[in-house]
Amino acid sequence: MQRQWTVALLAAASVAWVLGCSDPERTASTTDAKVSDAAGADGTAADAAQDGAPGTDAAKADAGPVDTAAQPSPDSGGADANDGGAGDSSGTADVGAETSADTSTDTGPQTSNPNGTWNLESSGVTYTLHGLWGWDKSHLVAVGEQGAVAWYDGAGWHPEAKPVTFQWLRSVWGPTAKDIWAVGESATVIHFDGSQWTKVTVPFDGAIQSVSGTATDDVWAVGDAGQVIHWDGKAWTTNKTPTSGYFYSVAAVAKTDVWVSGGAGTLMHWDGKAWAMVPTGLAGLDDNIEGVWGIAPNDVWVVGKKGLIRHFDGKVWKDPENPAKGAWLFRIFGVASNDVWLAGNDGVVLHWNGAELAKVDIGELDAIRGIWGASAKDIWMVGPNKTAWHYLAP
């Protein structure tokens, strides 16, 4: 059957860009950051300034409200959290450096259109949206620049008129629509309890780039200078890590299986007790690993600059054939092992069907900032220019 695509183009709208560096994902302070520690090491050894066994710092932050803003309560519909990759795990993956190249023949760039249609909808937000999360097809939330927050209710997107912060928000995650965390610049953390957003003070210095979790009492946030903080349901605490490099993405697969990626090829793993650096198997890799996502200990993906795409099967890292060589990729999300979406600058979108990666033309030329899907037949992507791309399949 011939595959069909439908693109509904909306009227052009003005958009405010507040970009301070060549990488539109981050401020200049974190762009192309190289892993370093107090001794000037290459990031593969423990940070000399962080002595003692890795683990949770005894110092705890007051997670009480600092400022609040009442907002309409989204109807969660009683839906369970769609973990988007925080799958159950029976053990910790072997994260050794062994690697195996994909030997499939390069047939050149491809265009793959999964059966269904992509439609361009307006998010209603003038600023670029960077983070996206949801719980079912009628309950999503997106966050972005200038503290922008927008909700999707199944009928359309509705931006909040009065943001609780004007800091850029980079990432959002929550186990339910009544328990949501969003993070961003200047150690910004805000929490939604079903009726209002509240600013939360955390033990962090700098920009927080990503947040992910597995449950109400298991949430991780990462960012500048090798900082990792954890929410246990009562307070945010600091975690000691083996590097002071910059972290860009965190993916909580299970409570004993958490991945963090960052600058200069940094990849780190939490086994429930301590953080450890993970060899990528690529000698001399010094480019940023922008995104990490996993659904099980034997199914983890990383993406980054210069077309970096690697997949971990629990034993070895493999390089699937990339039909968009050289593309700067920094977003990845999947709903199943055979249904994974990757996106980046210049509207590049790739889809993994369990056997191969293929290019997907959604008609977008700007960078894709956030991806989330309720199912294989219902995928959202957000970005600049009030952009919200929605994929629906029969």
C-alpha positions in Angstrom: 0.0 0.0 0.0 1.4 3.4 -0.9 2.2 5.5 2.1 0.5 8.9 2.4 1.5 12.1 4.2 -0.6 15.1 5.0 0.9 18.3 6.2 -1.5 21.1 7.3 0.5 24.4 7.3 -0.7 27.1 9.6 -0.3 30.8 9.0 3.1 32.0 9.8 3.5 33.6 13.2 6.3 35.8 14.6 8.6 34.2 17.0 11.1 35.6 19.4 14.5 33.9 19.4 16.7 34.4 22.4 19.8 32.4 21.4 23.1 33.0 22.9 25.3 30.5 21.1 25.6 28.3 18.1 23.9 25.4 19.9 20.3 26.5 20.2 19.8 23.9 23.0 22.0 25.6 25.5 23.5 28.8 26.8 27.1 29.7 25.9 28.3 28.5 29.2 27.5 24.9 28.3 28.1 24.8 24.6 30.6 22.2 23.4 31.7 21.7 26.9 34.7 19.4 27.5 34.8 17.1 30.4 37.2 18.3 33.0 37.9 17.9 36.7 39.8 19.9 39.3 43.0 18.3 38.2 42.4 18.8 34.5 41.8 15.1 33.8 40.0 13.8 30.8 36.9 12.8 32.6 37.6 9.1 32.8 38.8 9.3 36.3 37.1 10.4 39.5 36.9 14.1 40.1 39.7 15.0 42.4 37.5 17.4 44.2 34.9 14.8 44.9 36.4 12.4 47.5 34.7 9.6 49.3 32.5 6.9 47.9 30.0 7.9 45.3 26.5 8.2 46.5 24.0 10.6 48.0 25.3 13.6 49.8 24.1 14.0 53.4 23.2 17.6 52.7 19.5 17.9 51.8 17.6 20.8 50.3 14.4 22.3 51.5 11.9 21.3 48.8 9.3 23.5 50.2 7.5 26.1 48.1 9.2 29.3 47.4 6.7 30.9 45.0 3.5 29.6 43.5 1.2 30.3 40.7 -2.3 28.8 40.4 -3.1 27.1 37.1 -6.0 25.1 35.7 -5.8 21.5 36.8 -5.4 19.0 33.9 -7.7 16.0 34.1 -5.3 13.1 34.3 -8.1 10.7 33.7 -6.7 8.4 36.3 -4.2 7.2 33.7 -1.0 5.4 34.8 2.3 7.1 33.9 3.6 6.3 30.5 7.3 5.9 31.4 8.5 6.4 27.9 11.4 4.1 28.5 11.5 3.7 32.3 10.8 0.0 31.8 11.1 -2.7 34.4 14.5 -4.3 34.8 15.7 -7.5 36.3 19.3 -6.5 36.6 22.0 -4.1 35.6 23.4 -4.1 32.1 27.0 -5.0 31.3 28.2 -1.6 30.1 31.7 -2.6 28.9 33.4 -1.0 26.0 33.1 -3.9 23.6 31.7 -2.7 20.3 30.5 -4.1 17.1 29.9 -2.3 13.8 26.8 -2.8 11.8 27.8 -4.5 8.6 24.7 -3.7 6.6 25.3 -2.2 3.1 25.0 1.5 2.8 22.2 2.1 0.3 22.3 5.9 0.6 19.7 8.2 2.2 16.2 6.9 2.5 12.8 8.4 3.2 10.5 6.4 5.3 6.9 7.3 6.0 5.3 5.0 8.6 1.7 4.5 7.6 -0.1 7.5 8.9 -0.1 11.3 8.6 1.9 14.2 10.2 -0.1 17.3 10.9 1.3 20.7 11.9 -0.6 22.2 14.8 0.0 25.4 16.8 1.3 25.1 20.3 0.1 28.6 21.0 3.6 29.4 22.5 5.6 32.1 20.8 8.9 30.9 22.3 10.7 27.7 21.4 9.6 24.6 23.3 12.3 22.3 24.5 10.7 19.7 26.7 7.7 17.4 26.1 6.0 14.8 28.2 2.6 13.1 28.5 0.6 10.3 30.1 -2.0 9.4 27.4 -3.1 10.8 24.0 -5.2 13.5 25.7 -2.8 14.7 28.4 0.6 16.3 27.5 2.7 19.2 28.7 5.4 21.1 27.0 7.9 23.6 28.4 10.4 26.1 26.9 12.0 29.5 26.8 10.9 32.3 29.1 9.2 29.8 31.4 6.7 28.8 28.7 4.3 26.0 29.6 1.6 24.6 27.3 -1.0 21.8 27.9 -2.6 19.5 25.4 -6.1 18.2 26.3 -6.9 16.1 23.3 -8.5 19.0 21.4 -5.7 21.5 21.2 -2.8 23.2 22.9 -3.4 25.8 25.6 -0.4 27.9 26.9 -0.4 29.2 30.4 -0.9 33.0 30.6 1.2 33.6 33.7 4.4 31.5 33.9 5.7 30.9 37.4 9.2 31.6 36.2 10.8 33.4 33.2 13.9 31.2 33.2 14.3 28.9 30.2 12.9 25.5 30.9 14.8 22.6 29.3 13.0 19.4 30.2 9.9 18.1 31.9 8.9 14.7 33.4 6.2 13.4 35.7 4.8 10.0 36.8 1.3 11.5 36.6 -0.4 14.7 35.4 -0.7 15.7 39.0 3.0 15.3 39.8 5.2 17.0 37.3 8.8 18.3 37.4 10.3 20.9 35.0 13.9 22.1 35.1 16.0 24.8 33.4 18.4 27.6 33.6 19.9 29.0 36.8 19.0 25.9 38.9 15.3 26.4 38.1 13.0 23.6 39.3 9.3 23.9 39.3 6.7 21.4 40.4 3.0 20.9 39.4 0.7 19.2 42.0 -2.4 19.1 39.8 -3.5 22.7 40.5 -0.5 25.0 40.5 3.2 25.3 39.7 5.6 25.9 42.6 9.2 27.0 42.5 11.4 24.6 44.4 14.9 25.3 45.8 17.4 22.6 45.0 21.1 22.0 45.8 22.4 22.9 42.3 24.5 25.6 40.8 24.0 26.4 37.2 21.7 25.2 34.4 19.7 22.0 34.8 19.4 20.4 31.4 17.3 17.2 31.9 15.0 15.4 34.2 13.7 11.8 34.3 12.4 9.3 36.8 10.7 6.0 37.4 8.2 6.9 40.2 7.0 9.7 42.5 9.9 9.0 44.8 12.6 8.5 42.2 13.4 11.5 40.0 16.8 12.5 38.6 18.0 15.9 37.3 21.4 16.7 35.7 23.2 19.6 34.3 26.3 21.8 34.6 29.6 20.8 36.1 29.0 17.1 36.7 26.0 17.8 39.0 23.3 15.2 39.6 20.5 15.6 42.1 17.9 13.1 43.2 14.3 13.4 44.6 13.3 10.6 47.0 9.8 11.8 47.6 10.8 14.1 50.4 13.8 16.1 49.4 16.3 16.8 46.6 19.8 15.6 47.4 23.2 15.8 45.6 24.9 12.8 44.2 28.7 12.5 43.8 29.8 11.7 40.3 33.2 10.6 38.8 33.4 13.7 36.6 32.8 17.5 36.6 31.9 17.6 32.9 28.6 18.9 31.6 25.6 16.6 31.5 22.9 17.1 28.8 20.5 14.2 29.2 19.3 11.6 31.8 17.2 8.5 31.2 15.9 6.6 34.2 15.1 3.0 32.9 14.7 1.6 36.4 15.7 2.5 40.0 18.9 0.6 39.5 19.4 1.5 35.8 19.9 5.2 35.1 22.0 6.7 32.2 23.5 10.2 31.9 25.1 11.6 28.8 27.1 14.8 28.3 29.9 16.7 26.7 33.2 15.3 25.3 31.7 11.8 24.8 30.6 11.5 28.5 28.4 8.5 29.3 27.6 7.5 32.9 25.6 4.8 34.5 23.9 4.4 37.9 23.4 0.8 39.2 21.5 1.7 42.4 24.6 2.2 44.5 27.1 4.4 42.6 27.8 6.3 39.4 30.4 4.9 37.0 31.8 6.2 33.7 30.9 4.0 30.7 33.3 3.5 27.8 31.6 4.2 24.5 33.8 2.0 22.5 34.7 4.9 20.2 38.3 5.9 20.6 38.9 9.6 20.6 35.2 10.6 20.8 35.2 14.1 22.1 31.9 15.4 20.8 28.8 15.8 22.9 26.5 12.9 23.5 23.3 15.0 23.5 20.7 12.4 24.3 20.2 9.1 25.9 17.2 6.9 26.1 16.5 3.3 27.1 13.6 0.9 27.6 15.6 -2.0 29.3 19.1 -2.8 30.4 19.7 -4.4 27.0 18.1 -1.7 24.9 19.8 1.7 25.3 20.4 4.4 22.7 22.6 7.5 22.5 22.7 10.3 19.9 24.9 13.4 19.4 26.9 15.6 17.1 28.2 14.6 13.7 25.5 12.0 13.3 26.4 10.0 16.4 24.0 7.1 16.9 24.9 4.1 19.1 22.8 1.2 20.4 23.6 -1.0 23.4 22.1 -4.5 23.5 23.3 -5.4 26.9 26.7 -6.7 25.7 28.1 -4.5 22.9 27.6 -1.1 21.4 26.6 -1.1 17.8 26.4 1.6 15.1 23.2 1.2 13.0 23.5 2.6 9.5 22.7 6.3 9.7 20.8 7.7 6.7 21.4 11.2 7.9 25.2 11.2 8.3 26.6 14.3 9.9 23.3 15.5 11.3 23.3 17.0 14.8 20.9 14.8 16.8 19.9 15.7 20.3 16.4 14.2 21.0 15.4 10.5 21.2 12.3 8.8 22.4 10.7 5.4 21.9 7.4 3.6 22.7 8.9 0.1 22.1 12.1 -1.6 21.1 11.0 -1.5 17.5 9.6 2.0 17.5 12.2 4.6 18.4 12.3 8.2 17.1 15.4 10.4 16.8 15.5 14.1 15.9 17.8 17.1 15.7 18.7 20.3 13.8 17.3 21.2 10.4 14.2 19.1 10.9 16.1 15.8 10.7 13.9 13.0 12.0 14.8 9.3 12.0 12.8 6.2 12.8 14.0 2.8 14.0 11.6 -0.1 13.2 13.6 -2.7 15.0 15.8 -3.6 12.0 17.0 -0.3 10.4 16.9 3.5 10.7 15.2 5.5 8.0 14.7 9.2 7.4 11.2 10.6 7.9 10.2 13.8 6.1 7.8 15.8 8.3 8.2 19.0 6.4 10.0 20.8 9.1 13.2 22.8 8.5 13.9 24.0 12.1 15.2 21.9 15.0 13.0 19.4 16.7 13.3 20.0 20.5 11.0 17.5 22.2 9.5 14.1 21.4 6.9 12.1 23.2 4.3 9.4 22.1 1.3 7.8 23.7 1.7 4.8 21.4 3.2 3.8 18.1 0.2 5.4 16.4 0.3 8.7 18.3 3.6 10.7 18.3 4.2 14.4 19.1 7.3 16.6 18.4 7.7 20.3 19.4 10.1 23.1 18.5 10.1 26.8 17.4 7.6 28.9 15.6 4.6 27.6 17.7 5.4 24.3 16.1 3.8 21.1 17.3 3.9 18.2 14.8 1.4 15.4 15.5 1.7 11.9 13.9 -1.5 9.7 13.8 -1.8 6.3 12.3 -4.9 4.2 11.8 
